[in-house]
Amino acid sequence: MKTLYINGTILTMKEEKLYAEAVCVENGRIVAVGSLEEIMDLKKADDEVIDLHGKTMLPGFIDAHSHFVGAANAMAQCDLSLCKNFGDIIRTMKEFMDKRNLSENDWVIGCNYDQNFLEEGCHPDKYVLDQISTINPVLLVHASSHMGVTNSKGLEIQGINENTEDCSDGKYGRVENTRTPNGYMEENVFIKFQSNLPMPSLEKLMNLIVEVQDMYAGYGITTVQDGMVGQPLLELLKYASSKDLLKLDVVGYADITTEEDVFEKEPLYANQYWKHFKLGGFKIFLDGSPQGRTAWMIKPYEGETEYCGYPIYTDEALKEYIHTAVNKKQQLLAHCNGDAAAEQYITQFENVLSEEKQKDLYRAVMVHAQLVRKDQLKRMAKIGMIPSFFIVHTYYWGDIHIKNFGIERGSQISPAKSALDYQMKFTFHQDTPVVPPDMLRTIWSAVNRISKSGKKIGENQKISVLEALKAVTIYAAYQYFEEEEKGSIECGKRADFVVLDEDPLKVEKERLAEIQVLMTIKDNQIIYKKEK
């Protein structure tokens, strides 16, 4: 039985023929794209006809970078994004505890606080969190996911005290003029702290994985990423796959520092989907967060004489990890926010490619690329490295970037137009759970580049709506080596679609973020439908 999609605007994303009137699908694949008359001629008596009622259908949106299981876990955490001060945080967390009926041993976790937007202008500390509870361990996760704060009970449980040392790629906050931890942690010491938290039950995790897919689908997304998979997360994703719980395609990227043999150990998932899960390559972190002032910069932050953030790996260590990825013929994704981190990644890739007989970097990706410079993009273009821009930063943290880096550097974050000038394929992402996976807000940001306060953030880096759409469809499919399967509406590709209430190429650019997702279709199955 075939399915015919008719009476709508079909935006194919193929520039040579951008619009079509109707689409025919069979066995989850597109078999015909054309005029209404051509498609209706294919109809048999038992075929299904879906009337789009004049709405716009595009290829399903493709998430180029997020943390799928982390987003699932965040569904069970207390959202602090609307808190304006420490008092709001204390009240919101206490209300959350009351609703959850937690036992004394349960961790109380809040997420999405941001000191940049708090009236106090700084991170809370253990003394603030002790007002939430002195019995339960409490953890607040910063909006960037690169730092956080715990209470006295949390420090006690994990054995963190005045004798606990910082590391080169992570630091503990201290009570002023002492070595006593104040509860604040950043980068790798925070990641280590999180890794030692007790895991929720398997049943609860699977329920959250089902729930979070509904959230992604509600934004029109049909392919999603888990951008840092260690062994525990790998086992969870394999289990979800084996139990047929995945309805989105999930692409996992293994931690290259701990899982370098994963492709040999997991041939079922190696660069191929099995029940909607595949391993797509490796991931590495090279620096921190620009809004948290831990991104690694070449020149100091505004107001600093020397502080530039800091790296995570030495050049030699990174070079060896790149050699590993290239020798295994696997894609490597590197988290780079600052221009020093970008320089390290590009330079070490150039060094590795000069030493290898073959010159293929397997579509290596620079994730976030917030402060990558134009001269660096030129070198990336030369070797085929893909920038994946967290471009909605222009909206959420554009004002903070101007404050942290000054107008000259801060206004040039996520330089998509510069990448376009070098004819690069680039992608957009939201790093969920850092921000919701709202693709239309991301497209709006790329086209308008306006901050929360209404400031224009680098008008010279604006791009067209069509180019922004490419970044979440055809270019994103290319990033995943899936350009023959996804990213456009054409014969032979999978029937992954999103239906919008308006055509993004025809609405006023200022209204792009207001467009509504009406329906999301994966392999010709409706996985989301907006309630009327």
C-alpha positions in Angstrom: 0.0 0.0 0.0 1.2 3.5 -0.9 0.7 6.8 0.9 0.1 9.9 -1.1 0.7 13.4 0.4 -1.3 16.0 -1.5 -2.8 19.5 -1.3 0.2 21.1 0.3 3.4 23.0 -0.3 6.2 20.5 -0.7 9.6 22.1 0.0 12.0 19.4 -1.4 15.3 21.2 -0.4 16.6 20.3 -3.9 17.5 23.7 -5.3 17.1 22.7 -9.0 13.4 21.9 -8.2 12.7 23.4 -4.8 8.9 22.9 -4.8 6.6 20.0 -5.7 2.8 19.5 -5.4 2.7 16.0 -4.1 4.7 13.0 -2.9 4.2 9.2 -3.1 5.6 6.9 -0.5 5.8 3.1 -0.4 7.5 0.8 2.2 8.8 3.9 4.1 10.6 5.2 1.0 9.8 8.1 -1.4 8.9 6.6 -4.8 7.6 9.7 -6.6 7.7 13.5 -6.3 5.9 15.7 -8.7 2.7 17.4 -9.7 -0.7 16.5 -8.1 -1.8 15.0 -11.4 1.3 12.8 -11.7 1.1 11.5 -8.1 -2.7 10.9 -8.3 -2.2 8.8 -11.4 -0.2 6.3 -9.2 -3.1 5.9 -6.8 -4.7 2.4 -6.3 -7.9 1.6 -4.5 -6.4 0.7 -1.2 -3.7 3.5 -1.1 -3.8 6.1 1.7 -4.2 9.8 0.9 -3.0 12.4 3.4 -4.4 15.8 2.8 -1.9 18.5 3.9 -4.7 21.2 3.8 -2.4 23.8 2.3 0.4 23.4 4.9 4.1 23.0 4.1 6.0 19.7 4.2 9.8 19.5 4.4 12.3 16.7 5.0 12.4 15.9 8.7 14.8 18.1 10.7 18.1 16.5 11.6 19.7 17.2 15.0 23.5 17.7 14.3 24.5 17.6 18.0 22.8 17.0 21.3 22.9 14.7 24.3 19.9 12.4 23.9 20.1 10.5 27.2 21.1 13.7 29.0 18.0 15.3 27.6 16.0 12.3 28.8 17.4 12.6 32.3 16.7 16.4 32.3 13.0 15.6 31.9 13.1 14.4 35.5 15.0 17.4 36.9 13.8 20.7 38.2 14.0 23.4 35.5 15.5 26.6 36.9 15.7 28.6 33.7 13.0 31.1 34.9 14.7 31.8 38.2 15.8 35.4 38.6 17.7 35.1 41.9 18.9 32.7 44.7 15.5 33.0 46.5 13.7 31.8 43.3 16.1 28.8 43.1 15.5 27.8 46.7 11.7 28.1 46.5 11.5 26.3 43.1 13.7 23.4 44.3 11.8 23.0 47.5 8.5 22.9 45.6 10.0 20.3 43.3 11.1 18.2 46.3 7.6 18.4 47.8 6.0 17.2 44.5 8.4 14.3 44.2 8.1 12.9 47.7 11.8 12.1 47.8 13.5 9.9 50.4 16.5 11.1 52.4 18.9 9.3 50.1 17.5 10.7 46.9 19.6 13.3 45.0 17.7 16.5 44.2 18.8 17.9 40.9 18.0 21.2 39.3 19.1 22.2 35.8 19.4 25.3 33.5 20.4 27.9 36.1 22.7 30.6 34.6 24.6 33.1 36.8 24.7 35.5 33.9 20.9 36.1 34.3 20.7 36.0 38.2 20.3 39.2 40.1 23.3 38.3 42.2 25.5 38.0 39.1 27.3 35.0 40.4 26.9 31.2 41.0 25.1 30.1 44.1 27.2 28.1 46.6 26.8 25.3 49.1 25.4 27.8 51.7 22.6 28.7 49.3 21.9 25.1 48.5 21.9 24.1 52.2 18.8 26.2 52.5 17.2 23.8 50.1 18.2 20.8 52.1 20.9 19.7 54.6 19.5 16.1 54.5 19.3 15.4 50.8 22.2 15.8 48.5 21.5 18.7 46.1 23.0 19.4 42.7 22.4 22.3 40.3 23.6 21.9 36.7 24.5 25.1 34.9 22.7 25.9 31.6 25.9 25.1 29.7 26.3 21.7 31.4 29.9 22.5 32.0 29.7 23.5 35.6 27.4 23.2 38.6 27.0 23.5 42.4 26.4 21.0 45.2 25.4 21.4 48.8 27.3 20.3 51.9 25.7 16.9 51.8 26.8 16.4 48.2 30.4 17.3 49.0 30.3 15.0 52.0 29.0 12.0 50.0 31.6 12.4 47.3 34.4 13.0 49.8 35.3 16.5 48.5 37.1 18.5 51.1 40.0 21.0 51.6 42.5 18.2 50.6 40.8 17.6 47.2 43.0 19.0 44.4 42.0 20.8 41.3 43.1 19.3 38.0 44.5 21.0 34.9 41.1 20.8 33.1 38.7 21.5 36.0 38.5 23.5 39.2 36.6 23.6 42.5 35.3 26.8 44.0 36.8 27.6 47.4 35.5 29.7 50.3 37.5 33.0 50.1 41.0 32.8 51.5 40.7 29.1 52.3 40.9 25.7 50.6 37.4 24.8 51.8 35.2 23.8 48.8 32.2 26.1 48.4 30.3 23.6 46.3 31.0 25.1 42.8 32.7 22.8 40.2 33.6 23.3 36.6 34.7 21.2 33.6 36.2 17.8 34.3 35.9 17.9 38.1 32.2 18.6 37.5 31.9 15.8 34.9 33.6 13.4 37.3 31.1 14.4 40.1 28.2 13.8 37.8 29.5 10.4 36.7 29.5 9.3 40.4 25.8 10.0 40.9 23.6 7.0 41.3 21.8 6.0 38.1 17.9 6.0 38.0 16.3 2.6 37.7 16.3 1.0 34.2 12.5 1.2 34.0 12.6 4.9 34.8 15.3 5.6 32.2 13.4 3.8 29.5 10.2 5.7 30.3 12.2 9.0 30.1 13.8 7.9 26.7 10.3 7.3 25.3 9.2 10.7 26.7 12.1 12.7 25.4 11.5 11.3 21.9 8.1 12.9 21.9 9.8 16.2 22.8 12.2 16.0 19.9 9.5 15.0 17.5 7.4 17.9 18.6 10.1 20.1 17.1 10.0 18.2 13.8 13.2 16.2 14.4 13.5 12.7 13.0 17.2 12.0 13.6 18.9 12.9 16.9 22.4 12.6 18.4 23.9 11.4 21.6 27.1 13.4 21.5 29.2 11.7 24.2 28.7 7.9 24.8 30.6 6.1 27.4 30.0 2.4 28.3 27.0 3.0 30.6 25.2 5.1 28.0 26.0 2.7 25.3 24.4 -0.2 27.2 21.3 2.0 27.8 21.0 2.8 24.1 21.5 -0.8 23.1 18.9 -1.9 25.5 16.4 0.8 24.3 17.1 -0.4 20.7 16.7 -4.0 21.5 13.3 -3.4 23.2 12.0 -1.4 20.2 11.7 1.7 22.2 13.4 4.0 19.6 11.2 5.6 17.0 13.8 8.3 16.1 17.1 7.5 14.5 19.7 7.9 17.3 23.4 8.4 16.3 25.9 7.8 19.2 29.4 9.2 19.3 31.7 7.2 21.6 34.2 8.8 24.0 37.5 8.3 22.2 39.4 8.5 25.4 37.8 5.4 26.9 36.0 3.6 24.1 38.5 3.4 21.2 37.7 -0.3 20.6 33.9 0.1 20.5 33.6 -0.4 16.8 35.3 -3.7 16.9 33.3 -4.7 20.0 29.9 -3.6 18.6 29.8 -4.5 14.9 26.0 -4.6 14.9 25.9 -0.8 15.5 29.1 0.2 13.8 28.2 2.9 11.2 24.8 1.3 10.6 21.4 1.4 12.2 20.0 -1.5 14.0 16.5 -0.8 15.3 17.1 3.0 15.0 20.5 3.1 16.8 24.0 3.4 15.3 27.5 4.4 16.4 28.5 7.2 14.1 32.1 7.9 15.3 34.1 9.4 18.2 33.7 12.5 20.4 36.3 14.5 22.3 36.0 17.7 24.4 38.8 20.3 23.9 37.6 23.3 26.1 34.7 24.7 28.0 31.9 27.2 27.8 32.1 30.8 26.5 29.2 32.0 28.7 30.8 30.3 31.7 34.2 31.8 30.8 36.0 28.4 30.5 36.2 28.4 26.7 39.9 28.4 25.6 40.8 31.7 23.9 44.0 33.0 22.3 43.5 36.5 23.8 42.2 37.2 27.3 38.5 37.6 28.2 37.3 41.2 28.6 38.4 42.6 31.9 41.3 40.1 32.3 44.9 40.7 31.7 46.0 37.1 31.3 43.0 34.7 31.8 42.1 32.9 28.5 40.2 29.9 29.8 42.1 26.6 29.5 42.6 23.5 27.3 41.7 19.9 28.2 44.4 18.0 26.3 48.0 18.7 25.3 48.7 19.0 21.6 50.5 15.6 21.7 47.6 13.8 23.4 45.1 15.3 20.9 47.2 14.3 18.0 47.3 10.7 19.2 43.5 10.7 19.5 43.1 12.1 16.0 45.5 9.4 14.7 43.3 6.8 16.4 40.1 8.1 14.7 41.8 8.4 11.2 43.4 5.0 11.4 40.0 3.5 12.4 38.4 5.4 9.5 35.9 7.0 11.9 34.5 10.5 12.1 35.7 12.6 15.0 33.5 15.3 16.6 35.4 17.8 18.8 33.8 20.3 21.2 35.6 23.6 20.5 34.2 26.9 21.6 37.2 29.2 21.9 39.5 30.1 19.0 42.5 28.6 20.8 40.6 25.2 21.0 39.7 25.6 17.3 43.4 26.3 16.5 44.5 23.2 18.4 42.0 21.0 16.6 42.7 22.3 13.1 46.5 22.3 13.6 46.6 18.8 15.0 44.4 17.5 12.2 46.6 19.2 9.7 49.6 17.5 11.3 48.0 14.1 11.3 46.9 14.3 7.7 50.5 15.3 6.7 51.8 12.1 8.3 49.1 9.7 7.0 49.3 8.2 3.5 45.6 8.8 3.0 44.2 12.3 3.5 40.6 11.5 4.5 39.5 13.0 7.8 36.1 11.3 7.5 34.1 14.5 7.7 35.5 15.6 11.1 33.3 18.1 12.9 34.0 21.1 15.0 31.1 21.1 17.4 29.9 24.6 18.5 32.7 26.6 16.8 31.4 29.6 18.6 34.5 31.8 18.3 36.2 30.2 15.3 37.9 32.9 13.2 37.5 33.5 9.4 41.2 32.5 8.8 40.6 29.3 10.7 37.4 28.5 8.7 39.5 28.9 5.5 41.9 26.2 6.8 38.9 24.0 7.8 37.5 24.3 4.3 40.8 23.3 2.8 40.8 19.9 4.7 37.1 19.3 4.6 36.3 19.9 8.3 32.6 20.6 9.0 31.6 23.4 11.5 28.5 22.7 13.5 27.3 26.0 14.9 25.4 26.4 18.1 23.9 29.4 16.4 21.0 30.1 18.8 23.7 31.3 21.2 23.2 34.6 19.3 19.8 34.8 21.0 20.3 33.1 24.4 23.8 34.4 25.2 24.6 37.0 22.6 24.6 39.8 25.2 26.9 37.8 27.5 29.3 37.1 24.6 29.6 40.9 24.0 30.3 41.3 27.7 32.9 38.5 27.8 34.7 39.1 24.5 33.9 42.7 23.5 31.9 43.8 20.5 34.6 42.8 17.9 34.9 39.2 19.0 31.5 38.7 20.6 29.4 39.9 17.6 31.1 37.3 15.4 30.1 34.2 17.3 28.8 31.3 15.1 30.1 32.8 11.8 27.8 31.0 9.4 28.1 33.6 6.6 31.9 33.3 6.7 31.6 29.5 6.3 29.2 30.1 3.4 31.7 32.4 1.8 34.2 29.5 1.8 31.4 27.2 0.3 31.5 25.0 3.3 28.8 22.6 4.4 27.8 23.5 7.9 25.2 22.4 10.4 23.2 23.9 13.3 22.3 22.3 16.6 21.0 23.2 20.1 23.1 21.0 22.3 20.0 19.8 24.1 19.4 19.6 27.1 21.3 23.0 27.1 18.4 24.6 25.2 15.3 23.0 23.7 15.8 21.4 20.3 13.7 24.2 18.6 14.9 24.1 15.0 12.7 27.0 14.0 14.1 29.3 16.7 17.6 28.2 15.5 16.7 29.1 11.9 15.3 32.5 13.1 18.6 33.1 14.9 20.7 32.4 11.9 18.7 34.7 9.7 18.1 37.6 12.2 20.9 37.3 14.7 19.1 39.2 17.5 19.9 38.7 21.2 17.4 38.4 24.0 17.8 42.1 24.8 17.1 43.0 21.2 20.7 43.7 20.2 21.9 42.9 16.7 24.7 40.3 17.0 27.0 40.5 13.9 24.7 41.5 11.0 27.5 40.6 8.6 27.0 36.9 9.6 23.3 36.7 8.7 22.4 34.1 6.1 19.3 33.4 4.1 16.4 31.2 5.2 17.1 28.6 2.6 20.8 28.3 3.7 19.6 28.0 7.3 17.2 25.2 6.3 20.0 23.4 4.6 22.0 23.3 7.8 19.3 21.2 9.5 18.4 19.1 6.5 20.7 18.3 3.6 23.9 19.5 5.2 23.1 17.6 8.5 22.4 14.5 6.5 25.8 14.9 4.9 27.4 15.3 8.3 26.1 11.8 9.2 27.1 10.2 5.9 23.4 9.9 5.2 23.0 12.2 2.2 21.6 9.3 0.1 19.0 8.5 2.7 17.8 11.8 4.2 17.9 15.6 4.0 15.7 16.2 1.0 12.4 15.0 -0.5 13.4 12.9 -3.6 13.0 9.4 -4.9 14.7 6.6 -3.0 15.1 8.6 0.3 13.4 7.7 3.5 10.0 9.2 4.2 11.1 11.4 7.1 9.0 14.6 7.0 7.9 17.6 9.1 4.7 19.5 8.3 4.7 23.2 9.3 1.7 25.6 9.4 3.6 28.1 7.2 6.3 28.1 4.5 9.5 29.4 6.1 10.6 30.7 2.7 7.6 33.0 2.5 6.9 34.3 6.0 8.4 37.5 7.3 11.9 36.7 8.6 11.1 38.1 12.0 8.3 35.6 12.4 10.3 32.4 11.6 10.4 31.3 15.3 6.6 31.5 15.4 6.0 28.8 12.8 4.3 25.8 14.3 5.2 22.1 13.8 1.9 20.4 13.0 3.1 16.9 12.3 6.3 14.8 12.3 6.6 11.7 10.2 9.4 9.0 10.5 9.6 6.3 7.9 6.1 7.2 6.9 4.7 6.8 10.4 3.2 9.8 12.2 5.2 10.1 15.4 3.9 13.6 16.4 0.7 15.5 15.7 -0.1 18.9 17.2 -3.2 18.9 19.3 -5.9 21.3 18.0 
